[in-house]
């Protein structure tokens, strides 16, 4: 599961970077991410910024703030994504 999470994180980064265009900057990446969506991936449909607050499977999202981790989205189980 952890290896798949890493792979899909890299895949998402590359997909957004591709939509940002040839002159990749922080600003062009953020702009592309702000309205990004695609379908048919290994984990189903993806969309940003919606995906920053939702997940699949069971889990929680945390963030680093002032040198400490804090819960950004509480632990919850989401419906399974059909692979097929």
PDB file of N, CA, C and O in Angstrom:
ATOM      1  N   UNK A   1       0.817  -1.188   0.000  1.00  0.00           N
ATOM      2  CA  UNK A   1       0.000   0.000   0.000  1.00  0.00           C
ATOM      3  C   UNK A   1       0.866   1.260   0.000  1.00  0.00           C
ATOM      4  O   UNK A   1       0.565   2.220  -0.709  1.00  0.00           O
ATOM      5  N   UNK A   2       1.945   1.258   0.796  1.00  0.00           N
ATOM      6  CA  UNK A   2       2.798   2.448   0.861  1.00  0.00           C
ATOM      7  C   UNK A   2       3.509   2.686  -0.468  1.00  0.00           C
ATOM      8  O   UNK A   2       3.678   3.830  -0.889  1.00  0.00           O
ATOM      9  N   UNK A   3       3.924   1.608  -1.125  1.00  0.00           N
ATOM     10  CA  UNK A   3       4.588   1.766  -2.414  1.00  0.00           C
ATOM     11  C   UNK A   3       3.605   2.339  -3.443  1.00  0.00           C
ATOM     12  O   UNK A   3       3.981   3.186  -4.253  1.00  0.00           O
ATOM     13  N   UNK A   4       2.349   1.880  -3.411  1.00  0.00           N
ATOM     14  CA  UNK A   4       1.351   2.406  -4.330  1.00  0.00           C
ATOM     15  C   UNK A   4       1.080   3.879  -4.041  1.00  0.00           C
ATOM     16  O   UNK A   4       0.904   4.664  -4.973  1.00  0.00           O
ATOM     17  N   UNK A   5       1.043   4.263  -2.781  1.00  0.00           N
ATOM     18  CA  UNK A   5       0.830   5.664  -2.424  1.00  0.00           C
ATOM     19  C   UNK A   5       1.944   6.537  -2.983  1.00  0.00           C
ATOM     20  O   UNK A   5       1.684   7.604  -3.539  1.00  0.00           O
ATOM     21  N   UNK A   6       3.184   6.084  -2.835  1.00  0.00           N
ATOM     22  CA  UNK A   6       4.318   6.828  -3.388  1.00  0.00           C
ATOM     23  C   UNK A   6       4.252   6.927  -4.898  1.00  0.00           C
ATOM     24  O   UNK A   6       4.484   7.992  -5.469  1.00  0.00           O
ATOM     25  N   UNK A   7       3.934   5.811  -5.548  1.00  0.00           N
ATOM     26  CA  UNK A   7       3.836   5.802  -7.015  1.00  0.00           C
ATOM     27  C   UNK A   7       2.740   6.755  -7.485  1.00  0.00           C
ATOM     28  O   UNK A   7       2.952   7.539  -8.410  1.00  0.00           O
ATOM     29  N   UNK A   8       1.564   6.690  -6.846  1.00  0.00           N
ATOM     30  CA  UNK A   8       0.453   7.528  -7.282  1.00  0.00           C
ATOM     31  C   UNK A   8       0.695   9.000  -6.958  1.00  0.00           C
ATOM     32  O   UNK A   8       0.208   9.876  -7.673  1.00  0.00           O
ATOM     33  N   UNK A   9       1.435   9.282  -5.898  1.00  0.00           N
ATOM     34  CA  UNK A   9       1.801  10.671  -5.602  1.00  0.00           C
ATOM     35  C   UNK A   9       2.694  11.231  -6.698  1.00  0.00           C
ATOM     36  O   UNK A   9       2.495  12.353  -7.163  1.00  0.00           O
ATOM     37  N   UNK A  10       3.682  10.437  -7.107  1.00  0.00           N
ATOM     38  CA  UNK A  10       4.571  10.862  -8.197  1.00  0.00           C
ATOM     39  C   UNK A  10       3.793  10.997  -9.498  1.00  0.00           C
ATOM     40  O   UNK A  10       4.018  11.938 -10.259  1.00  0.00           O
ATOM     41  N   UNK A  11       2.883  10.069  -9.759  1.00  0.00           N
ATOM     42  CA  UNK A  11       2.070  10.121 -10.973  1.00  0.00           C
ATOM     43  C   UNK A  11       1.205  11.380 -11.000  1.00  0.00           C
ATOM     44  O   UNK A  11       1.067  12.022 -12.042  1.00  0.00           O
ATOM     45  N   UNK A  12       0.623  11.730  -9.851  1.00  0.00           N
ATOM     46  CA  UNK A  12      -0.189  12.946  -9.772  1.00  0.00           C
ATOM     47  C   UNK A  12       0.668  14.184 -10.008  1.00  0.00           C
ATOM     48  O   UNK A  12       0.268  15.090 -10.739  1.00  0.00           O
ATOM     49  N   UNK A  13       1.853  14.223  -9.385  1.00  0.00           N
ATOM     50  CA  UNK A  13       2.750  15.364  -9.585  1.00  0.00           C
ATOM     51  C   UNK A  13       3.086  15.527 -11.071  1.00  0.00           C
ATOM     52  O   UNK A  13       3.022  16.636 -11.601  1.00  0.00           O
ATOM     53  N   UNK A  14       3.441  14.436 -11.741  1.00  0.00           N
ATOM     54  CA  UNK A  14       3.799  14.511 -13.158  1.00  0.00           C
ATOM     55  C   UNK A  14       2.612  14.913 -14.026  1.00  0.00           C
ATOM     56  O   UNK A  14       2.774  15.656 -14.994  1.00  0.00           O
ATOM     57  N   UNK A  15       1.424  14.429 -13.686  1.00  0.00           N
ATOM     58  CA  UNK A  15       0.239  14.799 -14.457  1.00  0.00           C
ATOM     59  C   UNK A  15      -0.046  16.295 -14.337  1.00  0.00           C
ATOM     60  O   UNK A  15      -0.364  16.947 -15.332  1.00  0.00           O
ATOM     61  N   UNK A  16       0.064  16.837 -13.136  1.00  0.00           N
ATOM     62  CA  UNK A  16      -0.167  18.275 -12.939  1.00  0.00           C
ATOM     63  C   UNK A  16       0.942  19.075 -13.613  1.00  0.00           C
ATOM     64  O   UNK A  16       0.669  20.084 -14.262  1.00  0.00           O
ATOM     65  N   UNK A  17       2.190  18.635 -13.465  1.00  0.00           N
ATOM     66  CA  UNK A  17       3.312  19.333 -14.110  1.00  0.00           C
ATOM     67  C   UNK A  17       3.133  19.357 -15.616  1.00  0.00           C
ATOM     68  O   UNK A  17       3.445  20.359 -16.259  1.00  0.00           O
ATOM     69  N   UNK A  18       2.636  18.272 -16.190  1.00  0.00           N
ATOM     70  CA  UNK A  18       2.376  18.232 -17.630  1.00  0.00           C
ATOM     71  C   UNK A  18       1.332  19.253 -18.053  1.00  0.00           C
ATOM     72  O   UNK A  18       1.450  19.854 -19.121  1.00  0.00           O
ATOM     73  N   UNK A  19       0.320  19.454 -17.233  1.00  0.00           N
ATOM     74  CA  UNK A  19      -0.713  20.447 -17.544  1.00  0.00           C
ATOM     75  C   UNK A  19      -0.213  21.872 -17.320  1.00  0.00           C
ATOM     76  O   UNK A  19      -0.766  22.819 -17.878  1.00  0.00           O
ATOM     77  N   UNK A  20       0.838  22.026 -16.499  1.00  0.00           N
ATOM     78  CA  UNK A  20       1.386  23.359 -16.230  1.00  0.00           C
ATOM     79  C   UNK A  20       2.143  23.915 -17.432  1.00  0.00           C
ATOM     80  O   UNK A  20       2.314  25.129 -17.545  1.00  0.00           O
ATOM     81  N   UNK A  21       2.595  23.047 -18.325  1.00  0.00           N
ATOM     82  CA  UNK A  21       3.262  23.513 -19.536  1.00  0.00           C
ATOM     83  C   UNK A  21       4.773  23.423 -19.481  1.00  0.00           C
ATOM     84  O   UNK A  21       5.348  22.978 -18.487  1.00  0.00           O
ATOM     85  N   UNK A  22       5.414  23.852 -20.566  1.00  0.00           N
ATOM     86  CA  UNK A  22       6.862  23.737 -20.734  1.00  0.00           C
ATOM     87  C   UNK A  22       7.652  24.588 -19.744  1.00  0.00           C
ATOM     88  O   UNK A  22       8.721  24.177 -19.292  1.00  0.00           O
ATOM     89  N   UNK A  23       7.145  25.749 -19.408  1.00  0.00           N
ATOM     90  CA  UNK A  23       7.845  26.650 -18.487  1.00  0.00           C
ATOM     91  C   UNK A  23       7.319  26.433 -17.072  1.00  0.00           C
ATOM     92  O   UNK A  23       6.549  27.245 -16.559  1.00  0.00           O
ATOM     93  N   UNK A  24       7.736  25.338 -16.444  1.00  0.00           N
ATOM     94  CA  UNK A  24       7.233  24.974 -15.128  1.00  0.00           C
ATOM     95  C   UNK A  24       7.811  25.885 -14.046  1.00  0.00           C
ATOM     96  O   UNK A  24       9.026  25.982 -13.875  1.00  0.00           O
ATOM     97  N   UNK A  25       6.923  26.538 -13.334  1.00  0.00           N
ATOM     98  CA  UNK A  25       7.285  27.361 -12.184  1.00  0.00           C
ATOM     99  C   UNK A  25       6.343  26.983 -11.039  1.00  0.00           C
ATOM    100  O   UNK A  25       5.368  26.260 -11.245  1.00  0.00           O
ATOM    101  N   UNK A  26       6.632  27.465  -9.855  1.00  0.00           N
ATOM    102  CA  UNK A  26       5.729  27.230  -8.732  1.00  0.00           C
ATOM    103  C   UNK A  26       4.343  27.779  -9.068  1.00  0.00           C
ATOM    104  O   UNK A  26       3.329  27.138  -8.794  1.00  0.00           O
ATOM    105  N   UNK A  27       4.312  28.957  -9.657  1.00  0.00           N
ATOM    106  CA  UNK A  27       3.042  29.595  -9.980  1.00  0.00           C
ATOM    107  C   UNK A  27       2.265  28.813 -11.034  1.00  0.00           C
ATOM    108  O   UNK A  27       1.058  28.617 -10.888  1.00  0.00           O
ATOM    109  N   UNK A  28       2.945  28.359 -12.105  1.00  0.00           N
ATOM    110  CA  UNK A  28       2.233  27.609 -13.156  1.00  0.00           C
ATOM    111  C   UNK A  28       1.758  26.258 -12.626  1.00  0.00           C
ATOM    112  O   UNK A  28       0.694  25.776 -13.015  1.00  0.00           O
ATOM    113  N   UNK A  29       2.549  25.644 -11.736  1.00  0.00           N
ATOM    114  CA  UNK A  29       2.139  24.367 -11.144  1.00  0.00           C
ATOM    115  C   UNK A  29       0.910  24.566 -10.263  1.00  0.00           C
ATOM    116  O   UNK A  29      -0.051  23.803 -10.355  1.00  0.00           O
ATOM    117  N   UNK A  30       0.937  25.597  -9.402  1.00  0.00           N
ATOM    118  CA  UNK A  30      -0.197  25.863  -8.516  1.00  0.00           C
ATOM    119  C   UNK A  30      -1.458  26.190  -9.308  1.00  0.00           C
ATOM    120  O   UNK A  30      -2.556  25.777  -8.935  1.00  0.00           O
ATOM    121  N   UNK A  31      -1.300  26.925 -10.389  1.00  0.00           N
ATOM    122  CA  UNK A  31      -2.455  27.261 -11.227  1.00  0.00           C
ATOM    123  C   UNK A  31      -3.027  25.998 -11.863  1.00  0.00           C
ATOM    124  O   UNK A  31      -4.243  25.809 -11.877  1.00  0.00           O
ATOM    125  N   UNK A  32      -2.165  25.138 -12.387  1.00  0.00           N
ATOM    126  CA  UNK A  32      -2.625  23.886 -12.996  1.00  0.00           C
ATOM    127  C   UNK A  32      -3.279  22.979 -11.954  1.00  0.00           C
ATOM    128  O   UNK A  32      -4.277  22.320 -12.244  1.00  0.00           O
ATOM    129  N   UNK A  33      -2.726  22.945 -10.758  1.00  0.00           N
ATOM    130  CA  UNK A  33      -3.281  22.093  -9.694  1.00  0.00           C
ATOM    131  C   UNK A  33      -4.643  22.595  -9.226  1.00  0.00           C
ATOM    132  O   UNK A  33      -5.498  21.810  -8.818  1.00  0.00           O
ATOM    133  N   UNK A  34      -4.836  23.909  -9.290  1.00  0.00           N
ATOM    134  CA  UNK A  34      -6.087  24.503  -8.816  1.00  0.00           C
ATOM    135  C   UNK A  34      -7.311  24.056  -9.571  1.00  0.00           C
ATOM    136  O   UNK A  34      -8.418  24.119  -9.037  1.00  0.00           O
ATOM    137  N   UNK A  35      -7.145  23.604 -10.801  1.00  0.00           N
ATOM    138  CA  UNK A  35      -8.284  23.151 -11.605  1.00  0.00           C
ATOM    139  C   UNK A  35      -8.026  21.807 -12.249  1.00  0.00           C
ATOM    140  O   UNK A  35      -8.584  21.505 -13.303  1.00  0.00           O
ATOM    141  N   UNK A  36      -7.183  20.992 -11.625  1.00  0.00           N
ATOM    142  CA  UNK A  36      -6.778  19.714 -12.213  1.00  0.00           C
ATOM    143  C   UNK A  36      -7.810  18.617 -11.965  1.00  0.00           C
ATOM    144  O   UNK A  36      -8.379  18.524 -10.878  1.00  0.00           O
ATOM    145  N   UNK A  37      -8.041  17.799 -12.968  1.00  0.00           N
ATOM    146  CA  UNK A  37      -8.797  16.561 -12.796  1.00  0.00           C
ATOM    147  C   UNK A  37      -8.433  15.616 -13.925  1.00  0.00           C
ATOM    148  O   UNK A  37      -8.104  16.044 -15.032  1.00  0.00           O
ATOM    149  N   UNK A  38      -8.494  14.321 -13.631  1.00  0.00           N
ATOM    150  CA  UNK A  38      -8.349  13.306 -14.663  1.00  0.00           C
ATOM    151  C   UNK A  38      -9.123  12.070 -14.236  1.00  0.00           C
ATOM    152  O   UNK A  38      -9.575  11.974 -13.095  1.00  0.00           O
ATOM    153  N   UNK A  39      -9.270  11.139 -15.145  1.00  0.00           N
ATOM    154  CA  UNK A  39     -10.054   9.935 -14.877  1.00  0.00           C
ATOM    155  C   UNK A  39      -9.283   8.713 -15.342  1.00  0.00           C
ATOM    156  O   UNK A  39      -8.299   8.813 -16.074  1.00  0.00           O
ATOM    157  N   UNK A  40      -9.752   7.565 -14.901  1.00  0.00           N
ATOM    158  CA  UNK A  40      -9.191   6.300 -15.372  1.00  0.00           C
ATOM    159  C   UNK A  40      -7.817   5.968 -14.827  1.00  0.00           C
ATOM    160  O   UNK A  40      -7.084   5.205 -15.456  1.00  0.00           O
ATOM    161  N   UNK A  41      -7.441   6.512 -13.684  1.00  0.00           N
ATOM    162  CA  UNK A  41      -6.134   6.194 -13.108  1.00  0.00           C
ATOM    163  C   UNK A  41      -6.261   4.932 -12.256  1.00  0.00           C
ATOM    164  O   UNK A  41      -7.360   4.419 -12.044  1.00  0.00           O
ATOM    165  N   UNK A  42      -5.144   4.451 -11.783  1.00  0.00           N
ATOM    166  CA  UNK A  42      -5.123   3.258 -10.947  1.00  0.00           C
ATOM    167  C   UNK A  42      -5.993   3.406  -9.704  1.00  0.00           C
ATOM    168  O   UNK A  42      -6.549   2.422  -9.214  1.00  0.00           O
ATOM    169  N   UNK A  43      -6.114   4.621  -9.194  1.00  0.00           N
ATOM    170  CA  UNK A  43      -6.924   4.872  -7.999  1.00  0.00           C
ATOM    171  C   UNK A  43      -8.257   5.534  -8.324  1.00  0.00           C
ATOM    172  O   UNK A  43      -8.933   6.030  -7.423  1.00  0.00           O
ATOM    173  N   UNK A  44      -8.638   5.548  -9.573  1.00  0.00           N
ATOM    174  CA  UNK A  44      -9.908   6.153  -9.969  1.00  0.00           C
ATOM    175  C   UNK A  44      -9.746   7.590 -10.405  1.00  0.00           C
ATOM    176  O   UNK A  44      -8.662   8.009 -10.810  1.00  0.00           O
ATOM    177  N   UNK A  45     -10.818   8.337 -10.321  1.00  0.00           N
ATOM    178  CA  UNK A  45     -10.809   9.738 -10.741  1.00  0.00           C
ATOM    179  C   UNK A  45     -10.089  10.583  -9.689  1.00  0.00           C
ATOM    180  O   UNK A  45     -10.188  10.333  -8.488  1.00  0.00           O
ATOM    181  N   UNK A  46      -9.359  11.594 -10.181  1.00  0.00           N
ATOM    182  CA  UNK A  46      -8.631  12.490  -9.281  1.00  0.00           C
ATOM    183  C   UNK A  46      -9.018  13.921  -9.613  1.00  0.00           C
ATOM    184  O   UNK A  46      -9.254  14.256 -10.774  1.00  0.00           O
ATOM    185  N   UNK A  47      -9.083  14.763  -8.587  1.00  0.00           N
ATOM    186  CA  UNK A  47      -9.396  16.176  -8.790  1.00  0.00           C
ATOM    187  C   UNK A  47      -8.760  16.989  -7.676  1.00  0.00           C
ATOM    188  O   UNK A  47      -8.749  16.579  -6.515  1.00  0.00           O
ATOM    189  N   UNK A  48      -8.238  18.135  -8.043  1.00  0.00           N
ATOM    190  CA  UNK A  48      -7.686  19.083  -7.075  1.00  0.00           C
ATOM    191  C   UNK A  48      -8.446  20.387  -7.229  1.00  0.00           C
ATOM    192  O   UNK A  48      -8.790  20.737  -8.358  1.00  0.00           O
ATOM    193  N   UNK A  49      -8.723  21.110  -6.195  1.00  0.00           N
ATOM    194  CA  UNK A  49      -8.255  20.940  -4.829  1.00  0.00           C
ATOM    195  C   UNK A  49      -9.102  19.980  -4.002  1.00  0.00           C
ATOM    196  O   UNK A  49      -8.785  19.741  -2.837  1.00  0.00           O
ATOM    197  N   UNK A  50     -10.182  19.418  -4.576  1.00  0.00           N
ATOM    198  CA  UNK A  50     -11.047  18.498  -3.829  1.00  0.00           C
ATOM    199  C   UNK A  50     -10.250  17.371  -3.172  1.00  0.00           C
ATOM    200  O   UNK A  50     -10.543  16.988  -2.040  1.00  0.00           O
ATOM    201  N   UNK A  51      -9.245  16.837  -3.871  1.00  0.00           N
ATOM    202  CA  UNK A  51      -8.462  15.724  -3.361  1.00  0.00           C
ATOM    203  C   UNK A  51      -7.600  16.058  -2.161  1.00  0.00           C
ATOM    204  O   UNK A  51      -7.056  15.155  -1.525  1.00  0.00           O
ATOM    205  N   UNK A  52      -7.465  17.317  -1.840  1.00  0.00           N
ATOM    206  CA  UNK A  52      -6.678  17.708  -0.664  1.00  0.00           C
ATOM    207  C   UNK A  52      -7.413  17.411   0.637  1.00  0.00           C
ATOM    208  O   UNK A  52      -6.800  17.376   1.704  1.00  0.00           O
ATOM    209  N   UNK A  53      -8.718  17.197   0.551  1.00  0.00           N
ATOM    210  CA  UNK A  53      -9.501  16.969   1.762  1.00  0.00           C
ATOM    211  C   UNK A  53     -10.237  15.640   1.736  1.00  0.00           C
ATOM    212  O   UNK A  53     -10.947  15.315   2.688  1.00  0.00           O
ATOM    213  N   UNK A  54     -10.086  14.868   0.675  1.00  0.00           N
ATOM    214  CA  UNK A  54     -10.743  13.568   0.581  1.00  0.00           C
ATOM    215  C   UNK A  54      -9.696  12.512   0.286  1.00  0.00           C
ATOM    216  O   UNK A  54      -8.597  12.817  -0.178  1.00  0.00           O
ATOM    217  N   UNK A  55     -10.048  11.282   0.558  1.00  0.00           N
ATOM    218  CA  UNK A  55      -9.104  10.200   0.391  1.00  0.00           C
ATOM    219  C   UNK A  55      -9.843   8.975  -0.119  1.00  0.00           C
ATOM    220  O   UNK A  55     -11.031   9.038  -0.436  1.00  0.00           O
ATOM    221  N   UNK A  56      -9.132   7.864  -0.194  1.00  0.00           N
ATOM    222  CA  UNK A  56      -9.766   6.587  -0.471  1.00  0.00           C
ATOM    223  C   UNK A  56      -9.260   5.603   0.575  1.00  0.00           C
ATOM    224  O   UNK A  56      -8.221   5.818   1.199  1.00  0.00           O
ATOM    225  N   UNK A  57     -10.008   4.523   0.756  1.00  0.00           N
ATOM    226  CA  UNK A  57      -9.641   3.584   1.806  1.00  0.00           C
ATOM    227  C   UNK A  57      -9.908   4.206   3.157  1.00  0.00           C
ATOM    228  O   UNK A  57     -10.775   5.070   3.292  1.00  0.00           O
ATOM    229  N   UNK A  58      -9.167   3.769   4.154  1.00  0.00           N
ATOM    230  CA  UNK A  58      -9.305   4.325   5.496  1.00  0.00           C
ATOM    231  C   UNK A  58      -8.043   5.110   5.807  1.00  0.00           C
ATOM    232  O   UNK A  58      -6.932   4.619   5.609  1.00  0.00           O
ATOM    233  N   UNK A  59      -8.213   6.301   6.282  1.00  0.00           N
ATOM    234  CA  UNK A  59      -7.037   7.085   6.606  1.00  0.00           C
ATOM    235  C   UNK A  59      -7.396   8.472   7.080  1.00  0.00           C
ATOM    236  O   UNK A  59      -8.565   8.849   7.157  1.00  0.00           O
ATOM    237  N   UNK A  60      -6.372   9.211   7.392  1.00  0.00           N
ATOM    238  CA  UNK A  60      -6.498  10.590   7.827  1.00  0.00           C
ATOM    239  C   UNK A  60      -5.390  11.379   7.145  1.00  0.00           C
ATOM    240  O   UNK A  60      -4.379  10.811   6.733  1.00  0.00           O
ATOM    241  N   UNK A  61      -5.578  12.658   7.028  1.00  0.00           N
ATOM    242  CA  UNK A  61      -4.549  13.525   6.476  1.00  0.00           C
ATOM    243  C   UNK A  61      -3.990  14.380   7.598  1.00  0.00           C
ATOM    244  O   UNK A  61      -4.733  14.890   8.436  1.00  0.00           O
ATOM    245  N   UNK A  62      -2.681  14.530   7.606  1.00  0.00           N
ATOM    246  CA  UNK A  62      -2.034  15.386   8.590  1.00  0.00           C
ATOM    247  C   UNK A  62      -1.216  16.444   7.868  1.00  0.00           C
ATOM    248  O   UNK A  62      -0.914  16.308   6.682  1.00  0.00           O
ATOM    249  N   UNK A  63      -0.861  17.493   8.585  1.00  0.00           N
ATOM    250  CA  UNK A  63       0.008  18.526   8.031  1.00  0.00           C
ATOM    251  C   UNK A  63       1.013  18.916   9.107  1.00  0.00           C
ATOM    252  O   UNK A  63       0.777  18.751  10.303  1.00  0.00           O
ATOM    253  N   UNK A  64       2.125  19.432   8.644  1.00  0.00           N
ATOM    254  CA  UNK A  64       3.166  19.891   9.546  1.00  0.00           C
ATOM    255  C   UNK A  64       2.973  21.387   9.759  1.00  0.00           C
ATOM    256  O   UNK A  64       2.990  22.163   8.804  1.00  0.00           O
ATOM    257  N   UNK A  65       2.790  21.789  11.013  1.00  0.00           N
ATOM    258  CA  UNK A  65       2.568  23.196  11.324  1.00  0.00           C
ATOM    259  C   UNK A  65       3.356  23.536  12.584  1.00  0.00           C
ATOM    260  O   UNK A  65       3.189  22.909  13.630  1.00  0.00           O
ATOM    261  N   UNK A  66       4.217  24.542  12.460  1.00  0.00           N
ATOM    262  CA  UNK A  66       5.056  24.966  13.585  1.00  0.00           C
ATOM    263  C   UNK A  66       5.872  23.809  14.165  1.00  0.00           C
ATOM    264  O   UNK A  66       6.033  23.691  15.380  1.00  0.00           O
ATOM    265  N   UNK A  67       6.378  22.970  13.280  1.00  0.00           N
ATOM    266  CA  UNK A  67       7.230  21.862  13.709  1.00  0.00           C
ATOM    267  C   UNK A  67       6.500  20.678  14.317  1.00  0.00           C
ATOM    268  O   UNK A  67       7.141  19.773  14.852  1.00  0.00           O
ATOM    269  N   UNK A  68       5.171  20.661  14.247  1.00  0.00           N
ATOM    270  CA  UNK A  68       4.386  19.560  14.806  1.00  0.00           C
ATOM    271  C   UNK A  68       3.354  19.101  13.792  1.00  0.00           C
ATOM    272  O   UNK A  68       2.839  19.897  13.006  1.00  0.00           O
ATOM    273  N   UNK A  69       3.058  17.805  13.817  1.00  0.00           N
ATOM    274  CA  UNK A  69       1.984  17.289  12.973  1.00  0.00           C
ATOM    275  C   UNK A  69       0.646  17.558  13.637  1.00  0.00           C
ATOM    276  O   UNK A  69       0.488  17.393  14.847  1.00  0.00           O
ATOM    277  N   UNK A  70      -0.315  17.976  12.819  1.00  0.00           N
ATOM    278  CA  UNK A  70      -1.670  18.150  13.315  1.00  0.00           C
ATOM    279  C   UNK A  70      -2.625  17.512  12.322  1.00  0.00           C
ATOM    280  O   UNK A  70      -2.325  17.429  11.131  1.00  0.00           O
ATOM    281  N   UNK A  71      -3.763  17.065  12.805  1.00  0.00           N
ATOM    282  CA  UNK A  71      -4.750  16.421  11.946  1.00  0.00           C
ATOM    283  C   UNK A  71      -5.392  17.475  11.054  1.00  0.00           C
ATOM    284  O   UNK A  71      -5.947  18.461  11.539  1.00  0.00           O
ATOM    285  N   UNK A  72      -5.312  17.257   9.758  1.00  0.00           N
ATOM    286  CA  UNK A  72      -5.965  18.151   8.801  1.00  0.00           C
ATOM    287  C   UNK A  72      -7.358  17.615   8.455  1.00  0.00           C
ATOM    288  O   UNK A  72      -8.308  18.386   8.315  1.00  0.00           O
ATOM    289  N   UNK A  73      -7.470  16.305   8.320  1.00  0.00           N
ATOM    290  CA  UNK A  73      -8.746  15.645   8.050  1.00  0.00           C
ATOM    291  C   UNK A  73      -8.810  14.419   8.958  1.00  0.00           C
ATOM    292  O   UNK A  73      -7.935  13.558   8.873  1.00  0.00           O
ATOM    293  N   UNK A  74      -9.810  14.315   9.816  1.00  0.00           N
ATOM    294  CA  UNK A  74      -9.876  13.197  10.761  1.00  0.00           C
ATOM    295  C   UNK A  74      -9.978  11.840  10.064  1.00  0.00           C
ATOM    296  O   UNK A  74     -10.406  11.749   8.913  1.00  0.00           O
ATOM    297  N   UNK A  75      -9.579  10.794  10.779  1.00  0.00           N
ATOM    298  CA  UNK A  75      -9.640   9.430  10.271  1.00  0.00           C
ATOM    299  C   UNK A  75     -11.069   9.089   9.868  1.00  0.00           C
ATOM    300  O   UNK A  75     -12.025   9.381  10.587  1.00  0.00           O
ATOM    301  N   UNK A  76     -11.191   8.462   8.699  1.00  0.00           N
ATOM    302  CA  UNK A  76     -12.497   8.086   8.165  1.00  0.00           C
ATOM    303  C   UNK A  76     -12.285   7.016   7.111  1.00  0.00           C
ATOM    304  O   UNK A  76     -11.226   6.973   6.486  1.00  0.00           O
ATOM    305  N   UNK A  77     -13.255   6.165   6.903  1.00  0.00           N
ATOM    306  CA  UNK A  77     -13.209   5.173   5.827  1.00  0.00           C
ATOM    307  C   UNK A  77     -14.093   5.636   4.682  1.00  0.00           C
ATOM    308  O   UNK A  77     -15.230   6.061   4.886  1.00  0.00           O
ATOM    309  N   UNK A  78     -13.556   5.546   3.486  1.00  0.00           N
ATOM    310  CA  UNK A  78     -14.261   5.949   2.275  1.00  0.00           C
ATOM    311  C   UNK A  78     -14.642   4.711   1.484  1.00  0.00           C
ATOM    312  O   UNK A  78     -14.030   3.660   1.674  1.00  0.00           O
ATOM    313  N   UNK A  79     -15.635   4.795   0.601  1.00  0.00           N
ATOM    314  CA  UNK A  79     -16.019   3.632  -0.195  1.00  0.00           C
ATOM    315  C   UNK A  79     -14.858   3.174  -1.072  1.00  0.00           C
ATOM    316  O   UNK A  79     -14.050   3.994  -1.506  1.00  0.00           O
ATOM    317  N   UNK A  80     -14.769   1.869  -1.335  1.00  0.00           N
ATOM    318  CA  UNK A  80     -13.687   1.373  -2.180  1.00  0.00           C
ATOM    319  C   UNK A  80     -13.830   1.871  -3.608  1.00  0.00           C
ATOM    320  O   UNK A  80     -14.932   2.124  -4.095  1.00  0.00           O
ATOM    321  N   UNK A  81     -12.694   2.002  -4.259  1.00  0.00           N
ATOM    322  CA  UNK A  81     -12.648   2.390  -5.669  1.00  0.00           C
ATOM    323  C   UNK A  81     -12.522   1.104  -6.480  1.00  0.00           C
ATOM    324  O   UNK A  81     -11.600   0.321  -6.252  1.00  0.00           O
ATOM    325  N   UNK A  82     -13.433   0.875  -7.420  1.00  0.00           N
ATOM    326  CA  UNK A  82     -13.332  -0.371  -8.196  1.00  0.00           C
ATOM    327  C   UNK A  82     -12.133  -0.334  -9.155  1.00  0.00           C
ATOM    328  O   UNK A  82     -11.963   0.625  -9.908  1.00  0.00           O
ATOM    329  N   UNK A  83     -11.326  -1.359  -9.120  1.00  0.00           N
ATOM    330  CA  UNK A  83     -10.212  -1.495 -10.045  1.00  0.00           C
ATOM    331  C   UNK A  83     -10.648  -2.486 -11.105  1.00  0.00           C
ATOM    332  O   UNK A  83     -10.921  -3.646 -10.796  1.00  0.00           O
ATOM    333  N   UNK A  84     -10.716  -2.053 -12.323  1.00  0.00           N
ATOM    334  CA  UNK A  84     -11.135  -3.032 -13.316  1.00  0.00           C
ATOM    335  C   UNK A  84     -11.390  -2.438 -14.593  1.00  0.00           C
ATOM    336  O   UNK A  84     -11.754  -3.137 -15.538  1.00  0.00           O
TER     337      UNK A  84
END
